Amino acid sequence: MMNLQIVAVETSLHACRRSAISEAKWYAIYTWANHEKSVARQLEVRSIESFLPLYEKVSRWKDRRVKLQLPLFSGYVFVRMALEEKLRVLEIPGVVRLVGFSGVPAPLDNGEIEAVRNGLAGAVAAEPCPYLRVGRLVCLNSGPLKGMQGVLVKKKSGYRFVLSIELIQRSVSVEVDAADIQVA
């Protein structure tokens, strides 16, 4: 009688693992440089749901100005798939790997992908910016403090730049726009 219960528990554990693997989740694909659009086209041809957020940039060439559609996250395409479909994605030309830890693809938060999708669907003017993490050493690239290095802090709804004078061990905090910040 005991053996039957153990087998039933093991069988249900395997069923749970299989259902977790077969559940479709969002993953990030890291691509070769400038291959995001071709990877997205190949995913579409293979009927695999993907998302390549684009933004419009006006570029000036010698004789004219051109509107280009560029990836919002350079080098990445998002794919919604069950983990068991991993091989179908990895064999696409231009795909380097699925982003994860220790060789295991890490699923993305569904809410983050939906937020980006909804934001871009609303015809919002989006453009890439550096990933800013509070507490990180940054450099200002415009304004009266241009070229100064300091620590980024968050206060209420905006960013603040903390400039420290080491000799007197004092600091001053200045409100800055995210566009003026460059990762040091």
C-alpha positions as CSV (number, residue, x, y, z in Angstrom):
1,M,0.0,0.0,0.0
2,M,2.8,2.4,0.8
3,N,4.5,1.9,-2.5
4,L,1.4,3.0,-4.4
5,Q,1.2,6.3,-2.5
6,I,4.9,7.0,-3.3
7,V,4.4,6.3,-7.0
8,A,1.3,8.5,-7.1
9,V,3.2,11.4,-5.5
10,E,6.1,11.0,-7.9
11,T,3.8,10.9,-10.8
12,S,2.0,14.1,-9.7
13,L,5.4,15.9,-9.3
14,H,6.4,14.9,-12.8
15,A,3.1,16.2,-14.1
16,C,3.6,19.5,-12.3
17,R,7.1,19.8,-13.8
18,R,5.8,19.0,-17.3
19,S,3.0,21.6,-17.0
20,A,5.5,24.3,-15.8
21,I,7.7,23.5,-18.8
22,S,4.8,23.5,-21.3
23,E,3.3,26.8,-20.0
24,A,4.0,29.7,-22.4
25,K,6.0,32.5,-20.8
26,W,7.9,35.5,-22.1
27,Y,11.6,35.1,-22.6
28,A,14.3,37.5,-23.9
29,I,16.4,36.4,-26.9
30,Y,19.8,37.8,-27.3
31,T,20.7,38.3,-31.0
32,W,23.6,39.1,-33.1
33,A,24.2,42.8,-33.6
34,N,21.6,44.3,-36.0
35,H,19.7,41.0,-36.4
36,E,16.7,41.8,-34.3
37,K,14.3,42.4,-37.3
38,S,15.4,39.2,-39.1
39,V,15.0,37.1,-36.0
40,A,11.5,38.6,-35.4
41,R,10.6,37.7,-39.0
42,Q,11.8,34.2,-38.6
43,L,9.8,33.8,-35.4
44,E,6.7,35.0,-37.3
45,V,7.3,32.5,-40.1
46,R,7.6,29.7,-37.6
47,S,4.3,30.9,-35.9
48,I,6.1,31.7,-32.6
49,E,4.7,34.7,-30.8
50,S,7.3,37.5,-30.5
51,F,7.5,41.1,-29.7
52,L,10.1,43.5,-31.1
53,P,9.5,47.0,-29.7
54,L,10.7,49.6,-32.2
55,Y,11.1,53.4,-32.0
56,E,11.4,55.9,-34.8
57,K,14.6,57.9,-35.2
58,V,15.3,60.6,-37.8
59,S,18.8,60.1,-39.3
60,R,20.6,62.6,-41.4
61,W,22.4,61.2,-44.4
62,K,24.5,63.2,-46.9
63,D,21.6,64.2,-49.2
64,R,18.5,63.6,-47.1
65,R,16.8,62.9,-43.8
66,V,15.5,59.4,-43.3
67,K,13.1,58.0,-40.6
68,L,14.4,54.7,-39.3
69,Q,12.6,52.1,-37.3
70,L,15.2,50.8,-34.7
71,P,14.9,48.3,-31.9
72,L,14.0,49.9,-28.5
73,F,16.2,47.3,-26.8
74,S,19.2,46.8,-29.0
75,G,20.2,43.2,-29.3
76,Y,17.0,41.7,-27.9
77,V,13.7,40.2,-29.1
78,F,11.0,39.0,-26.8
79,V,9.3,35.6,-27.4
80,R,6.3,34.0,-25.8
81,M,6.8,30.2,-25.8
82,A,6.8,27.1,-23.7
83,L,10.3,26.1,-22.6
84,E,10.0,22.9,-24.6
85,E,10.0,25.0,-27.8
86,K,13.5,26.4,-26.9
87,L,15.3,24.4,-29.7
88,R,13.0,25.9,-32.4
89,V,14.0,29.4,-31.3
90,L,17.7,28.6,-30.9
91,E,18.1,27.2,-34.4
92,I,17.0,30.5,-36.0
93,P,19.9,32.3,-37.7
94,G,20.9,35.4,-35.7
95,V,19.9,34.0,-32.3
96,V,22.8,33.8,-29.8
97,R,20.9,32.5,-26.7
98,L,17.9,32.8,-24.5
99,V,18.7,35.1,-21.6
100,G,18.9,33.4,-18.2
101,F,21.1,32.2,-15.4
102,S,23.5,29.3,-15.3
103,G,22.3,28.2,-18.8
104,V,18.6,28.1,-17.8
105,P,16.3,30.6,-19.6
106,A,14.7,33.0,-17.1
107,P,11.1,34.0,-17.8
108,L,10.2,37.7,-17.8
109,D,7.5,39.4,-15.8
110,N,4.4,39.3,-18.0
111,G,3.4,42.7,-16.6
112,E,6.6,44.4,-17.8
113,I,6.1,43.2,-21.4
114,E,2.5,44.2,-21.4
115,A,3.4,47.7,-20.0
116,V,5.9,48.2,-22.9
117,R,3.3,46.9,-25.4
118,N,0.6,49.2,-24.1
119,G,2.9,52.2,-23.9
120,L,4.0,51.8,-27.5
121,A,0.4,51.1,-28.7
122,G,-0.6,54.5,-27.3
123,A,1.8,56.2,-29.9
124,V,4.1,57.5,-27.1
125,A,7.4,58.8,-28.4
126,A,9.8,56.3,-26.9
127,E,13.5,56.1,-27.1
128,P,16.2,54.0,-25.5
129,C,18.0,55.3,-22.4
130,P,20.6,53.8,-20.1
131,Y,19.5,51.6,-17.3
132,L,19.6,53.8,-14.2
133,R,20.0,52.2,-10.8
134,V,19.8,54.2,-7.7
135,G,23.1,54.3,-5.9
136,R,25.1,54.0,-9.1
137,L,28.0,56.3,-10.0
138,V,26.9,58.5,-12.9
139,C,28.1,61.4,-15.0
140,L,26.1,64.4,-16.1
141,N,26.3,65.0,-19.9
142,S,24.6,68.4,-20.1
143,G,23.8,71.4,-18.0
144,P,26.0,73.5,-15.6
145,L,27.4,70.4,-13.9
146,K,28.4,68.7,-17.2
147,G,31.2,66.2,-16.8
148,M,30.8,65.9,-13.1
149,Q,30.6,62.5,-11.5
150,G,28.3,61.7,-8.6
151,V,25.8,59.2,-7.2
152,L,22.3,58.8,-8.4
153,V,19.5,58.9,-5.8
154,K,15.7,58.9,-6.1
155,K,13.7,61.4,-4.2
156,K,9.9,61.6,-4.6
157,S,9.1,61.5,-8.3
158,G,12.5,62.4,-9.8
159,Y,16.2,61.7,-9.8
160,R,18.8,63.6,-7.8
161,F,22.5,63.8,-8.5
162,V,24.7,63.8,-5.4
163,L,28.0,65.7,-5.8
164,S,30.5,65.1,-3.0
165,I,33.5,67.1,-2.0
166,E,35.8,64.5,-0.5
167,L,38.2,66.9,1.3
168,I,35.5,68.5,3.5
169,Q,33.3,65.4,3.5
170,R,30.2,67.2,2.4
171,S,27.7,66.6,-0.4
172,V,25.1,68.5,-2.3
173,S,22.0,67.0,-4.0
174,V,20.7,68.5,-7.3
175,E,17.6,67.5,-9.2
176,V,18.4,66.2,-12.7
177,D,16.5,64.9,-15.7
178,A,17.1,61.2,-16.6
179,A,18.1,62.4,-20.1
180,D,21.1,64.3,-18.7
181,I,22.5,61.2,-16.9
182,Q,25.2,58.9,-18.3
183,V,26.4,55.8,-16.6
184,A,30.0,56.4,-15.5
